[in-house]
Amino acid sequence: MSVVNVAEEVLGGVLQAAEQLQGAFVAAETGCVESLRWAGAMPLLLRDLGVQNVLSASDLLNCSSPQELRRLLLLEENESVSHVALLLSGFLWDYEAALKRLLAMGVIHRLTVCSSLSEKAHECYDFSKLGGDAAQAATGARATKVMKFEEFAMELSKNATFQTEIGAESSEQQTGDDEDWDWNDSETKKETITVQNGVQVVHLPLNVVPLLSTKTFSPEPSLFVLSHPTCASAFPLLLHQVEDDKTTSPASPTGRGGASFNSTDGGKKYKHVKDVLPEHIPSAFRRSMRLLAYTLAEMMLGTRLDVKERIFAVGATSLKIGHTLLRILNELEEEASPQMLQGQQTASMVIIDRTADLASPCSFGSSLLDRILALLPQTPTKSTAGEDTTEDCATKRPNVTEIFPLHGCKPTPISSITPATFDTSGYQPSEFVSQIQWKGGASLCHPTIPSGSNVFRSLAFRPAKLALRDLDKRLQAVEHTLLQQGKLQTAAVTRRPGEKVRGRDVVLRRISKILEAGEPTNLEHSSLIELGVIVLEALERMDQSQNRWDKCRERAVRQLELRKQGGTEWILPEMADIMQRQVSAIQSETSGDNGGFLSLQDLLTLLVNAFALSAGTPLEDFTIQMVQKALVDTVFQAVQTTPFSVQTALPELYAQLSPYINTQAKTDHDTEGDDWDWNDGSSSPTTSKEVSVGRNGVQLIEAKSVIETYVESLMEPLKDCEQQFVKVTTEEVTSMTNDSPHSLIAKLCSSIVDPSEASIPEIQHVRPSIDANSTAVLSRSCTVFLAWDLCRLLMRPNS
């Protein structure tokens, strides 16, 4: 039985496009770069294909003049570049204007556009942007505009001014002379036209980031993420989204509704997401689901995995995606050649609503890799730093797994792209990690280095203690090698007699001893140092939040016990009390630096957990109002004391509040010069209306009103969390502190490895036909899991 190696699939696509990439300047989007790096394709590009440089696609597309473009490509004045290859992950129509502007500069002779999306996947585009007849597709109709790469290339070339036009004209004249003799067949003519146009568009799928791959059978799954921003940021449908969209959603052509559908005052009211009809789902959400299904379907077809008969779903949204995936698979196989369908092996796919596991440890991270990606920041983009760009302004880009080089890089990337007002506290290493004398930064990505990739696998699948022990053993082997080479005289003293040390203390001393031999020149050694720095920093940050997650588990136990006794709600009033107590404590300034208080992000996370645990318990209006008031007071206080926490946790709210924040300087400036009587009393804004300004220059009355409106809109999403709860027993909750995880994904993996394990009752089979008697079981040969709000896929070979 063959093993599906995701990294080799990515490398295979790059090799097929070798001719289009050979010797070019490559400009790639973030998701494409991640795919290339984790697949180990960067050496292939730079060494074997002679790629001259790898640039950011946004930097290239944002060039507004030939001079700016030449500076970016490091060209001399009036110098041109022979070939540029663009690796794009989005819909090509969105880049059309920028590409035409780029070609019109006359600097690039030949442009190759490599699209991660296929021609058919472009049907998921928001056609309302194009206007005209194409906009009808935005309301759910079939797209009237289709993507053809060859036609798109021809359209781009119309606005290009190539410096080889003279050669092209002589070539055309020569072609006319030879036409009577028929020296050139049709294929040659087609190739000639492509070269003369100077523009080519090809399909190069780089929408998969293979974090972990294997060439041999392994009990541990491969792991990869989807790199397209739309897929990576996809999130399960919530009821409030359907209700908010009722004024724009198309009416049901069938008049369907069912028992769980109520129509009141022209609006649509459902009791559960599973009952929502496709035509009542917001159009943007439907497009993201369809694109996600297209990405998975094309990947399954490319890796020769047949999952049509064995698609399973956990959660209402995943079930809808499963049906869309099945339809697309059937369409793709009808159009595929017989060669593409040969050698397919049977596999299973389990699509999981990630929010179906809100109350389990998987929500808090059941592995060190989860904690690393959650706690360590990414390198901030210009938009993250508060500058206006076209990029997403979220602090976490969901399609990026690489982290900020917390330690050792000077000058740091943060110093060149962030303004002085940007909060850099989260980008500083802890005092514990600062002891390490390391200057090489820290990266998670070491796909071609065996020791680094093995440690990464331990971080992903082993309990924290075992993963830390595995890292220490490999560092010990490095230390032993340096002793044999004479670069170290003695080994590290990791434990003194009678001393109590933690595992991280041992690793710290081991790393510090290795660095006494100087900066490692061996990639095996440096990868372990980098991963060691990352793990130690993550453990330090975990300590700061461990107590609150322990409280979550205590709440789960108490909630289960209360239900057995027939008790009523209590967990939400407790959360409201916690928030109000913190507001009062900060107002009285009982804690000088606020170090003992929960951040706004943590409070919101605990609130989501509390609503999930309240599933099955009727919520009184008084309780909702109590929580709402406590949340308003908390956010209002955060705006005045720690506005950056609001920007991080609630970026949309922060954007609404920005006109009312930091207004003190503006007010002083407006009133300056009153002694010279520039403003008379009748027109002075400061005399006609008194402005209430709080700490950090916040206009209190206006800001409070905005916050109240925003928090009120959060109540429906929070109440929707009640439907995102997997029932657990008291025994499972009380044993959550053990090393073995009890998350939903872990249970599914166990049920595949050992069929005697208890099955998941919520799992549903997406049947290819309406046949009540058809059955299917999870295939043990290969199972693909999709926890799809993070678009994290686990591909498990035979167990």
Secondary structure, DSSP 8 states (H G I E B T S, - for coil): -----HHHHHHHHHHHTHHHHTT-EEEE-HHHHHHHHHTT-HHIIIIIS---EEEEHHHHHT--SHHHHHHHTT--TT--EEEEEEEE-S-GGGGHHHHHHHHHTS-EEEEEEEESS-TGGGGGS-GGGT-GGGGGGGGTS--SS---HHHHHHHHHTT---TTHHHHHHHHHHHHHHHTTT-S-HHHHHHHHHHHH-EEEEE----EEEEE--SS--SS-EEEEE--HHHHT-----HHHHHHTTTTS---SS----TTEEEETTEEEESSGGG--GGGS-HHHHHHHHHHHHHHHHHHHHTTEE-TT-EEEESHHHHHHHHHHHHHHHHHHHHS-HHHHTT-EE-EEEEE-GGGGTTSGGGT-SSHHHHHHHHS-----TTTTT---SS---SS-TT-------SS-SS-THHHHS-TTS--GGGS--HHHHTS---S---S--TT-HHHHHHHHHHHHS-HHHHHHHHHHHHHHHHHHHHHTTS-SS------TT----HHHHHHHHHHHHHTT-S--SHHHHHHHHHHHHHHHHHHHHHHHHHHHHHHHHHHHHHHHHHHTT----HHHHHHHHHHHHHHHHHTT-STT-TTS--HHHHHHHHHHHHHHTTTS---HHHHHHHHHHHHHHHHHHHHH-HHHHHHH-HHHHHHHGGGSS-HHHHHHHHTTGGGT-S-TTT-HHHHS---B-GGG-BHHHHHHHHHHHHHHHHHHHHHGGGS-----HHHHHTTTSSS---HHHHHHHHHH-TTS---TTEEEE-SS--TT------SS-EEEEETTTTEEEEE---
